[in-house]
Amino acid sequence: METRTKIAIVTGGSRGLGRNMAISLAQKGIDVIFTYNSNKEKADEVVAEIKSLGQKAIAYQLNTADISSFEGFIKEATKHLEENTGSPNFDFLINNAGTALYSSFEDTTEEQVDEVFNIHYKGVFFLTQKALPYINEGGRIINISSGLARFSFNGSSAYGSMKGAIEVLTRYLAKELGPRKIAANIVAPGAIETDFGGGHVRDDKEVNNQIASVTALGRVGLPDDIGGVVAFLCTDEARWINGQRIEVSGGMML
């Protein structure tokens, strides 16, 4: 009997960590639907790369801060799946999309907090809620947090605390979705060299050196350090991991 190909939805999959996750999933034989915020050209490149690996891929534009757009996105994605696989359902939801905010606590505005809340908490909460009826029994939800929910760096009070909220939410998802055999876990990257936050970690030599100096393995993380961990959590070998926070930081701030 032929095994059904599993399908993942990844938010923010056109660049950085999300791109690496999408490609790592495809390397595990998983078909990928992913979203991008604005850069269609980069999204098309990722689709082409996934297809070159022999998996199916499609990209949709989605602003994960705009909760009102979620229903339309889910309808479009599930209609695509129904037409192409015979079922609107999928297996894995990876809530990765995000933006950076570097601002001291005393200077952070209400507008900035609202924006971070919409993208990093409310967006994750309600996109997962809208997607839930279509996640197959035995599926997985992976929420992306940050080392900044465990350790504190100046300027990340709003971002870090929102990621902390997502970590608590993930444990509740694991508990409540247990009857459907859906596991929910957190992957919390440490500092990674990407264009995230304007390339803050990648391009500022002083920041890069400082992070390397507080990391047990002696360097800053790379996107390739993260995607494979997310893909592993979508394999059968990871079936008994549930409600866990897995930090992938090379041992930062131990």
Secondary structure, DSSP 8 states (H G I E B T S, - for coil): ------EEEESS-SSHHHHHHHHHHHHTT-EEEEEESS-HHHHHHHHHHHHHTT--EEEEE--TT-GGGHHHHHHHHHHHHHHHHS-S-EEEEEE-------B-GGG--HHHHHHHHIIIIIHHHHHHHHHGGGEEEEEEEEEE--GGGTS--TTBHHHHHHHHHHHHHHHHHHHHTGGGT-EEEEEEE-SB-SSHHHHHHHH-HHHHHHHHHTBTTSS-B-GGGTHHHHHHTTSGGGTT--S-EEEESSSBT-
